């Protein structure tokens, strides 16, 4: 197994590791039925609809 000949600095190491921290949050879309924020291409968890059709039963509290 080859070993590194020179030590990499902490700054160089940390630059490589910051890519995971720069991730952007997922874009949210608005549900056409209840106007709540939801993930695109997912069932709305507030009203239980997907593309205008009731998909899951949501308990009203």
Secondary structure, 3 states (H helix, E strand, C coil): CCCCCCCCCHHHHHHHHHHHCCCCCCCEEECCCCCCEEECCCCCCCCCEECCEECCCCCCC
